[in-house]
Amino acid sequence: MSALHWQTIGQGDCHLVLLHGWGLNAEVWHDIIERLSSHFTLHLVDLPGYGRSPECRASTLDEMVAALLPLAPQRAIWLGWSMGGLVASLLALRYPQRVAGVVTVSSSPRFSEGEDWPGIKPQVLNGFQHQLGEDFQRTVERFLALQTLGTASARQDARALKSVVLAQPEPSLAVLEAGLQILKTTDLRQDLVALKPPLLRLYGALDGLVPRRIAALLDALWPTSRSQIIEQAGHAPFLSHSDEFCRQLVDFKSECAICYN
C-alpha cells in the first residue's frame, strides 16, 4: 500500500487531480469539492510529507512526480496551486501521455525574483527558511497571511487556510525546508515552452507572492497557453472567488483531450 494519501470523489466524466501548495494539504479544496464533483472525478492528494502522507518521502520535484504517478488515472487534467503548480508542470513535461491538460493556480515557473523576473525576493525566502527552525508555527502562519493579504475576505481566508493546517498532522521541518528549497531554486520557464498538453494559468490580481505581471510575461513566452487574472483575488482564488474559479475549470475541460481513465 502506498504511503501517499489519495482520495477520489465525484462522478464526472473527466479526471481532475488537485495538488496543494507549500505547508498545506488536500483539505484546502474542501469548499469547491461539491461544485466540481458533478463535472469531474476529483483526486485529492496530500503531497509527500504533507498532511496524511507523512511517511511518503520526496524532497525534490522529480521525487514527488515519481510518488504520484503510480496512483494517478491513466489520463487526467492536473491542477497545481502555488508549489503544486511546479509538480503538475513537471509531471506534464515528463509524462505528457498521462496528461489531458494542466492548470496552474497562483503559480510561477520561477518563484524567486530575478534581475528580469518578478517574484518573491530571495531574502524573504531565506528569512522563512531561517525562521522555520526558530518558530515553526509562527513562520507557517506568517506565510499563510501573505497568501490572503489585500483581499476583501483576507481574514476569513487566512482562518480557513490555518484551519486546514491544524486539521491534519503538521509536516516536518525537513519537508518544509525541502519545499522552500524548491521554491528558491526551480526555474521551468524555458522547459515549459515545449509543453504539449493545453495549459491554463489562473492568477489573483492582488497576489503578493506571484505578481500579476508574470501573466503577460508568460503569455509572450508560452503563446499556446492561456492566462486568466481573477480581479480582487489574492493567492488563493479558490477561497475568495470560488464561483469564478470553478467556472474557469469547467470551461477548460472542453479545451482538453478526452480524459477518461
C-alpha positions in Angstrom: 0.0 0.0 0.0 1.3 3.5 -0.9 2.1 5.9 1.9 0.6 8.7 -0.2 -2.9 9.9 0.8 -5.1 9.8 -2.3 -8.8 10.3 -2.2 -11.2 10.0 -5.2 -14.6 11.8 -5.1 -17.2 12.6 -7.8 -18.8 11.1 -10.8 -17.7 13.4 -13.6 -16.5 12.0 -16.9 -13.1 13.8 -16.7 -10.4 13.2 -14.1 -9.0 16.2 -12.2 -6.1 15.8 -9.9 -5.7 18.6 -7.3 -2.3 19.4 -5.8 -2.0 21.8 -2.9 0.8 24.3 -2.1 3.6 24.5 0.4 2.7 23.8 4.1 -0.8 22.7 3.4 -2.8 19.6 2.4 -5.7 18.5 0.3 -8.3 19.8 2.8 -7.7 23.2 1.2 -10.1 22.2 -1.6 -12.9 21.5 0.8 -15.2 24.4 -0.3 -15.1 23.6 -4.0 -15.5 19.8 -4.0 -19.3 19.8 -4.2 -19.3 22.3 -7.1 -16.8 20.3 -9.1 -17.8 16.7 -8.4 -20.6 16.7 -10.9 -18.2 17.8 -13.7 -15.1 15.8 -12.7 -13.9 12.7 -10.9 -11.7 14.5 -8.4 -8.5 13.2 -7.0 -7.4 14.9 -3.7 -3.8 14.3 -2.8 -1.7 15.1 0.2 1.7 15.7 -1.4 4.6 13.6 0.0 5.4 14.6 3.6 2.3 16.8 4.0 -1.0 16.1 5.8 -1.9 12.4 5.8 1.2 11.5 3.7 3.9 11.8 6.4 5.6 8.5 5.6 5.9 9.2 1.9 9.4 10.8 1.4 10.1 13.1 -1.5 12.4 16.1 -1.3 12.6 17.1 -4.9 10.1 17.7 -7.7 11.2 14.6 -9.6 10.7 12.5 -6.4 7.2 14.0 -6.0 6.3 13.1 -9.5 7.5 9.6 -9.1 5.4 9.2 -6.0 2.2 10.5 -7.6 2.3 8.7 -10.9 1.5 5.1 -9.8 -1.8 6.1 -8.2 -2.8 8.5 -10.9 -5.5 7.9 -13.5 -4.3 7.0 -16.9 -5.3 10.4 -18.2 -6.3 13.5 -16.3 -6.2 17.2 -16.0 -3.6 18.1 -13.4 -4.2 21.2 -11.3 -1.5 22.6 -9.1 -1.8 25.6 -6.7 1.4 27.5 -5.9 4.2 25.0 -5.3 1.8 22.3 -6.6 1.9 24.0 -9.9 5.5 23.1 -10.3 4.7 19.5 -9.5 1.9 19.4 -12.1 4.0 21.1 -14.7 7.0 18.8 -14.3 4.7 15.7 -14.4 3.2 17.0 -17.7 6.7 17.5 -19.1 7.9 14.1 -18.1 4.7 12.1 -18.9 2.6 14.1 -21.5 0.7 11.0 -22.5 -0.8 10.9 -19.0 -1.9 14.5 -19.1 -5.0 15.8 -20.8 -4.4 19.4 -19.6 -2.6 21.4 -16.9 -4.0 24.2 -14.7 -1.6 26.3 -12.6 -3.2 28.4 -9.9 -1.2 31.3 -8.4 1.9 29.6 -9.5 5.1 30.5 -11.4 7.7 28.5 -13.2 10.2 30.6 -11.2 9.0 31.8 -7.8 12.2 33.6 -6.8 12.7 37.1 -8.0 15.5 37.7 -10.5 17.0 40.6 -12.4 14.5 40.4 -15.2 11.7 38.4 -13.3 9.1 39.4 -10.7 8.7 37.1 -7.8 9.4 36.5 -4.1 12.5 38.4 -3.0 15.3 35.8 -2.2 15.8 37.4 1.2 12.1 36.7 2.1 12.5 33.0 1.2 15.8 32.9 3.1 14.1 34.5 6.1 11.3 31.9 6.1 13.9 29.1 5.9 15.9 30.6 8.8 12.8 31.2 10.9 11.4 27.7 10.5 14.0 26.4 12.9 13.2 29.0 15.5 9.4 29.2 15.4 7.8 26.6 13.2 4.1 27.6 13.7 4.6 31.3 13.6 6.6 31.1 10.3 3.9 29.0 8.7 1.1 31.3 9.9 3.0 34.3 8.5 3.3 32.6 5.1 -0.4 31.9 5.2 -1.2 35.5 6.0 0.8 36.6 2.9 -1.4 34.4 0.7 -4.6 36.4 1.6 -3.2 39.9 2.0 -5.2 42.7 0.4 -8.4 40.8 -0.5 -11.8 41.7 0.9 -12.1 38.4 2.6 -8.5 38.3 3.8 -9.2 37.4 7.5 -11.8 34.8 6.6 -9.5 33.2 4.0 -6.5 33.2 6.4 -8.5 31.5 9.1 -9.7 28.9 6.5 -6.1 28.2 5.5 -4.9 28.0 9.1 -7.7 25.5 9.9 -6.5 23.3 7.1 -3.0 23.2 8.5 -4.3 22.5 12.1 -6.8 19.8 10.9 -4.0 17.4 9.8 -0.6 16.4 11.1 2.0 19.2 10.7 4.7 18.5 8.1 8.1 18.0 9.5 10.7 20.7 9.4 12.7 18.8 6.8 9.7 18.6 4.5 9.0 22.3 4.8 12.7 23.2 4.2 12.8 21.0 1.1 9.7 22.8 -0.2 11.2 26.2 0.3 14.3 25.0 -1.5 12.1 24.0 -4.4 10.6 27.5 -4.4 14.0 29.1 -4.2 15.8 27.2 -6.9 13.3 25.9 -9.5 13.1 27.6 -12.9 10.9 25.9 -15.5 10.4 28.9 -17.8 12.3 27.5 -20.8 11.3 23.9 -20.2 7.6 24.6 -20.4 8.0 26.3 -23.8 7.8 22.7 -25.1 4.8 21.6 -23.0 2.4 19.6 -25.2 -0.9 19.4 -23.2 -3.2 22.5 -23.0 -2.2 24.9 -20.2 -4.5 27.3 -18.3 -2.8 29.7 -15.9 -5.0 31.4 -13.2 -3.8 34.4 -11.2 -5.1 36.6 -8.5 -4.8 40.3 -9.3 -3.8 41.1 -5.7 -1.4 38.2 -5.2 1.6 39.3 -3.2 3.6 36.1 -3.9 3.1 35.7 -7.6 2.8 39.2 -9.2 0.2 39.6 -11.9 2.9 40.9 -14.2 4.0 37.3 -14.6 0.9 36.5 -16.7 1.9 38.8 -19.5 5.5 37.7 -19.5 4.4 34.1 -19.8 1.8 34.9 -22.5 4.7 36.0 -24.6 7.0 33.1 -23.7 4.3 30.4 -23.9 1.9 31.7 -26.7 0.0 28.4 -26.8 -1.1 28.7 -23.2 -3.9 30.8 -21.8 -4.0 33.0 -18.8 -6.8 34.5 -16.7 -6.4 37.1 -14.0 -9.2 37.0 -11.3 -9.8 40.5 -10.1 -9.8 41.3 -6.4 -8.3 37.8 -5.7 -5.1 37.1 -3.8 -3.0 33.9 -3.7 -6.0 31.6 -3.0 -8.7 32.5 -5.6 -10.5 29.2 -5.0 -11.3 30.5 -1.5 -12.1 34.2 -2.2 -13.7 33.7 -5.7 -14.8 30.1 -5.8 -17.6 30.6 -8.3 -15.4 32.2 -10.9 -12.6 29.7 -10.2 -14.8 26.7 -10.7 -16.3 28.2 -13.9 -12.8 28.5 -15.3 -12.1 24.9 -14.7 -15.3 23.6 -16.2 -14.8 25.8 -19.3 -11.2 24.5 -19.6 -12.4 20.9 -19.7 -13.8 21.4 -23.1 -10.3 22.5 -24.4 -8.6 19.3 -23.3 -8.3 16.0 -24.9 -10.6 13.2 -23.6 -9.5 12.5 -20.1 -11.3 9.3 -19.2 -9.5 6.7 -17.1 
